Amino acid sequence: MLNTDSSLTMLDESAIAAARLVRDPYDYAFVEQAMPAALKEKVLADAPTIPDRGSYGLPSLRYGAQFGAVVRDLLSPRFRRLVEDKFDMDLSRRPPVIVMMGNTTGHYNEGYAHPDSKHKIVTVLLGFTRAWPYERGRLRVLRSADREDVAFEFAPEFGRMLMFRVCDHSWHGFLPQKGPRMSLQLCFVDSEWYVRREYWRHGASAMAKSIPVLNKIIEWAPR
């Protein structure tokens, strides 16, 4: 019989459980090191290669065993219960969807402020960037749609995790900055239909970005 309550193998359960829930400007929790630093090199060696800007759905990515182990932890019932405990809510009927960003070009329309789709219940962001030495490009928890109206910010480096309850004012974003910016987004959403739509949408976008002319149009398209 499948053990649905097995321990997490890559994520630091105690660090995630201990993260403080902040209520202002909306419900969020930040984990400085959600994965042990000792895992950094072997996980990054197995991480997917993402050649273009934007996000790619998990089914479109190819990766090795160590990165796959992180994904299994994130999709496990045990991790889901950590998120449920943090926000005091039931996510058992909320399916997960995972997309991943690989790099940014520094163009004006990247990192625009948004509160996330109304179909999302909780968003979890996990950094996989080897290093982020820039002042710009840090993920910002925002008080409004203004990217300068900052409540909290952090570099998207390996192991750093932000989770937040999605609402009409859960604004977040970052200032444009060119650089390799590996970040995973896990969302618990309201339906399997939305999961299928998101993976189809990101799959179609990935295919378009593989065609140079279409990739240029996408790169400069306004948000």
N, C-alpha and C positions, 0 to 999 in steps of 0.2 A: 504494500500500500504506500502511496506517495505521502511523504511527510511534509505537510503544509506549514509546519511551525518550526522548521529547522533554523538554526542560528544563521545570522548574516555572516558571510565569509569575507567581504571586502569593505563594507560600510561599518563605521564605528557606532554601534547601537547606543552605547552609553553617552557619547558626545551629542548625538542627535536627540536623545531623550532629555538631556540636560539643557538643551538650548532654550533660552528664555523667550516666551511669547510676548511680543511687543504689540500694543493695541493702537498706537498712533504712528502714521495717519490711517493705517488699516492693520488687520491682524497679520503679523509676519514673524518668522523666527530665522535667525542666522546661525549657521554652524561654521566656525572657523576652520575646522579640520574634520570633515565627515568621512574621510578616508585616511588611514594612516599614511604618513609621509613616506614610509619605507616601501609602499606599494607603487610609488609614483613612476619610476622608470619602467617597470614591467607592464603596468597598465597602459602607459602612453605608447610603449612599443607595440601594443596590440590594438591601439585606437584606430578608428577609421580614418582614411585620408579623404578630406573634403576639399576639392579643388577650387570651388567658387564661393561667392558670398551667399547669404541667405541660409535657410534651414532645410535639412533633409530628413525625411521620415525614416524611422528605424528599419523598415523593410528594404529601403534603398541602399543601406550601408553594409559594408563588408568589414569585419573586424575579427581579431583573434580571441583566444580563450580567456585571457585575463580581463580584457574589456568586457567580454561577454559575461563574465562572472559578476561584474558590477551591475550590468543590466539585469541579470537574474535577481540580484539583491533588491534592486529598485522595483521590480515587478512582483516581489514576493508578498504574501499575506503579512509577514512579520513587519516589513517596512511600512506597508499600508496601515497597520495598526499603530505604528509610531506616529504617523501623520494624523490618524484619527484621534489619538490621545492628545496630540498637541493642540488640535483645534476643537476638541470635544464634539466630534461629529462621526456619523456612520458613512463610510465610503465603500461598503461591501458591494453595493449595486452600481458603483461608479467605475466604469472601465478606464484603464490607463491608455494614454497615447504618448509616444516618445518621438521627439524631433531633436536634431542636433545642428548647431552652427559650427563652422570650421574656421572662418576668417572674415575679416571686414576690410573694405576698400578705403574707408575714410570719407566716402561720399556723403553729401548732406542729408540724405534720406535714411541713413542707417541709424538705428537706435532711437527712432522716434518714440515719443511718449504714448503709451496706450495702457488701458486697464485690464486687457485680456478679454477674450470672447465670453459672452454670456453663457455659452455652453460649458465653460470650464468651471470646476468647483474649487479645486486647489491646484496651484502650480508649484512645482519643485524645480529649481535651477541648480545645476551642479557643474562647477568649473573643471575643465580638463586642460587648461592652458598651462604650458610649462612655466612661463613667466610673463608678467604683464608690467613692464617698467614705465608705462605711460600714465600721465595724469588723466587724460581723456580716455574714454572707452570703458571706464569703470561702471558697473551696473548700479543704477540709482533707484532707490525707493523714493518716490516723489509725492509731494502733497497736492499736486495739481498737474495739468497737462503741460506745464512749463518745465523743461528739462533742467532748469537752474533752480527750481524750487525743491531742494534736496532735503530729505529727512535722514537718509543713510545711504552710504555707497561702499562698494568693495570691488577689488580686482577679481576678474573671473579666473583665478588661478586654481590649480589642481586641488581638489578636495573641499573647496569652499562651497557651501550650500545655502541657498535661500529658499524658504517655502512660505507661501502666503495664501490666504483665503481670497478668492477672486470676488470682487464686488464692483459696483459702478464707479468707485474711486480708487481702485487698486493700481494707480498709475506707476509705471516704471519705464526705464529706458536708459540710454547712455549717449554721451556726446561722441560724434563720429571720430574714429581713429583707425588708421590703416595698420593691420597687423594680424598674425595668426591668433584667432580668438576662438578656442574650442570650448563650447559650452553645451551641456545637455539640458533639455527641458522635458520633464515628465509632468503630464497633467491628468488629473482624475476628472472625467467629463461626464456629461449627462446621458450619453447613449452610445451604443455600438455604431449607430448610423454616423455619429459625428467622428468616431475613430476612423471608419472607412473613408469618410469624406476627406479628413485631414491627410491620411496616407495617400489617397488618390491625388489630392491637390499638390502635395509636396513631390509626389512621384512625377506628375506632369511637369512641374516646375524644374525638377532635376533633368528631365529629358530635354526641355527647352534650353536649359543652360549648357547642355552639351553641344548645342548648335551655335557657333560663334556670333552670327548676326542676331539671333534671338537673345543670346546672353547679353549683348551690349544694350539691347532695348530694355531688358529686365533690370540691368545694372543701373540705368539712369531713370527708370520709371519713378514718378513721384509717389509718395505714400499718402 
